[in-house]
Amino acid sequence: MNLTLKDRALGAYLGLACGDALGATVEFMTPERIRAEYGVHRDIIGGGWLTLRPGQITDDTEMSIALAQAMIDSGGWDLTRVADAFADWLRSSPVDIGNTCRRGIRRYIKTGALAGPVNEAEAGNGACMRNLPVAIATLGDARAFERQTLEQCHLTHHHPLSDAGTLCLGRMLQALFAGDGIAPCRQQAEDLIDAHPEFQFDPYPGRAGGYIVDTLQTVFHYFFHTDSFEACVTETVNRGEDADTTGALAGMLAGAHYGVDAIPPRWLAQLEPAISRTLKRQTDALLKLNQSGRTVD
């Protein structure tokens, strides 16, 4: 595929939002219940336990937008600006927020702490779901990518598995942005499994919850075993459980691999126009940060 970096970056960012909006309808449902109610859930219709409007996004996309805007406004990387952006987002009464994210942001508001200690309760997927802006802006600078990723992770999630999973997903995205294809993504996944065998996803264990291991097992399984954007995201969210986040992560990878034009037009049409405009504007700004080198430590 002859895709530009912008095709891939915008595909990932809009793919995140589409996967989030599609998956939110069936979040916390079992695959059996999804089949009974929808057959195959394949359209962005809102509803679900959050009673969303069709095309409405959740915390996955909203936290990514907050992180991206902090980077854009600071002209690079300023962790305090990121923390302030998350605090402002929390104060806005978002439609959804995970307990670990809420706890970490509240800690920052109360104490100014930009990280907490390593915590066994923080092996969720909340840091991984929002790291796409870092992956875009630091493409080509591995040191900046790792530092910024771990710093934004530790605002709310300080756990070795969260760190490792978030770094792996981000490196996969960057390989796809560079046009390197599936092979280096598979190698990144194998490297993750070598370091942390609990991430083994073949054979697929079938869990799709908010634990970072379950989340990435599901996302990797469907990314590597499908051949289109729509198939990857649809099959992922039909596993239910934490479907907004598994859908968001699958959408990032599939969007980066297949490009923005591979996203079903009916899904893009359902996204709220203001969100689509924001994601397009932020993608351009993040790519400019990357080109300027201002994200370098």
N, C-alpha and C positions, 0 to 999 in steps of 0.2 A: 504494500500500500504506500502510495506516494503522499504522505501526510506531512504537514508542517508542524513545528513545535506548537504553534498556536492551536492548530486543529486538535492536537492531543491534549494540551493543557485545558482548553475550553471543554473538550469532550469529557475530561475527568471531572471538572467542576460542575458542569451541568449534569453529568452522570451521577455525581454524588447527590444532587438535589432530586433528580428523578427517582433514584433508588430509595432515597429517604421517603419521598412522598408516596411511592408505590407500596413500600414495605410497611409504612405506619398503619395502613388499614388492617393489616393482619398481625400486628405486633401482639405478642403473648398468646396467640392462637397455636394450636397444634396442627401439623400437616393434615390430620384426619378431619379436623373441624373446618379447615380451609377448603378441603375438597368437598365436604358436605355443603358448604355455604356458597362457594364460588366455582366449583369445578377446578379450573386453574385461574388463579387471581392474576390478571394481566393488564388491568386498566387502573389509572389513577382516579379514584372515585371518592377519596376522603373517608370520613366515618372512623371506624375503629374505636378503641377504648377512649381515645382522646376527642372523639366527635369532631374530626377535622373537616375543613372545607376541602373540596376537590383541589388538589394541587398545593395544599398547604404543607410547609416543611416543618421539621421538628428541630430538636437541639443539635442534631448532627450537622445540619447545614448552618443553623444560626451561630453555633460556636465557631465554625470555620469562617464564616463571614466576619465575626468579631475579631478573630485572630488575624485574618487578612487585612482588615481595615487598620488595626494597630500597626502592622508592619508597613503598610502604605503611608500612614500618617507620620510615622517616625522615620521614614526614608530608609528603612533597613530593619534592624533588630533592637528592640528595647523591651526587656522582659516586664518591666514595671508597666509600660504602656499596654502590653498584652493582658497583664493581670487586671489593670483598670478597665479594659474593655470587657473582660469576663464579668467583673463586678457590676458594670453598667448593665450588661445583659441580664444578670441575675435580678437586678433591681427592676427590670422591665416586666417582671412576672411572666416569664416564658411559658409556653403551653406545656413544655415537658423539660425535665432536667433530672439526671441521674443523681442518686444520693451521694456518690463519691465526688462528683463534680460540685454539687452544692456544698458539701463539707469543706472541700479545698478552697473554694471561692470565699466562703464565709470566714475561713481561717485568715485568708489574706485581708479581707475587709476589717477584721477585728485586730489583727496583730501586724499586718504588713509582711508576713512571712511569704516568701516567693517559692518555698518548697517545704514539705513536711518530711519527717523521717520515713525510712522504708517501712511499709505497712502491708502485712499479709492480706488485708481487706481491700487492697487497691489494685487487684489484678483484673480489673474490668477493661472494657473497650473504649471508655470515654476519651482517653487521650489520643488513641489511634484514629478515631472517627473524624477528628478536626485538624489533622496534621497536613492536609493537602497543600495549604498555602506555603508552608515551609518547604515542601518538596518542590514546588514550582520555583520559588524564589532562590533556592540554593543549588539548583541544578548545575553540576560541574564543580561544586566546592564541597567535597565530602566532609571536611572538618566543620564547616559552618552548618551543614545539614545535621550532623550528629549533635553538635552543641545545642542548636536551637530546638531540635526535636526533643531532646532530653529535658531542656529547661521548661518548655511548655508542658511536657508530660508531668513533670514534678510539681507543677502548680496544683494539680489535683490527684495525680496517680503516681505513686512512687513504689514501684514493684518491679523486680527483674523481668518478669514475663510481659508486663505492659511495655517496659522499655524495649525489650527484644522484638516483640511483635510490631510495635509502632515503627521502629527502625527498619525492620524487614519490609513492611508494607510500603514505606516511603522509598526505599531503595528500588523496589520493584517498579513503583511509579516512575522513578527517575530513569530507569532502564527503558521503560516504554516511551517516555518523553523523548529520549535520545534516538528512538527508532530501532532499538536493539532487539526487539521481538520477545517471544515467549521464553526462549532458552535461558537467558540470564535471570528471568523471574523464577523459573523452576529451580535454578541453582541457589538463588537467595532463599527460597523456601527450604531447600535441602540443608543449607547452612544453618538455618534457624532450627531445624529438627535435630541436626547434629549437636547443637549447643543445648537444646531444650527438647528432648524426645517427646514430651507430652504434646507437642504440636503436630505429631504425625497424623496425616489426614488420609492416607491410603493404606488400608481400606477406610472409607469414610465412616466415622463413628456416629454421625447422624444428629449431633447436638448443635444447636444454633443460638445458645443463650448469650448473656452479656459478659460472661467470663471470656477474656481475651483468647484463650486457647480454643474454646468452642466457636467463637466468632470467626477466627481465622481459618480453622479447619473447614468450616462451611464455605467461606469466601474462596479459599484456594481450590477446594474440590470443584466448585462450579465454574470458576474461572478457567481452570485447566481442562475441564471436560465439556465445554460448550464451544460453539464456533460463531457466535454472534453476540452483539451487545444485548439484544432483547432476551435471548435465551439465557445468558449468564445471569442477568438481573432477575428475570422472572423465576427461574428455577431456584435461585437463592432465596427470594422472599417467600416462596411457597413452602419453605421449611418452617416458617412461622417463628415463634419465640421472639428474639430481639431483632425483628425483621426490618425495622427502619435502619438500624446500624449495619446489619449484614448487607442489606440492599444498597446503602450508601457506599460501603467499601467496595462491593462488587461493581457498582456503577463507576466509581473512580477508576478501577483497574480496566474495566471494559471500555470506558470512554477514552482512556489513555491509549489503549491498544487499537481499537477500531476507529477512533476519531469521532468528532462531534456529529458528522453527517450520518453516522450509524445509529444515533439515538432515534427511537421511533418518533416521528413528528407529532403523533397524537399525545405522547407524553410531554414533549416540550410545550405543546399548545395548552396543556392543563396547568403547567407551572404558573404561579402568580406572576404577572408581568414585571412587577417591581423587583422580584427576586431574580428573574432572568436578567434584567438590566444590571442589577448589582453584580451578579456573577460574571457577566461579560466585562463590565468595567474593571472589576478587581483582577480578572485574569490578565487583561492588558497591563494593569499597573504592576502586578507581581512579575510579569515577564520583563518589564522595564527595570525593576529592581535587580533582577537576575543579570540583565545586560549591563547595568551600570556598575555591578560589582559591589554595591553598597551593603549587601548582606554579609560580606566577608568579615570574620571576627577581627 
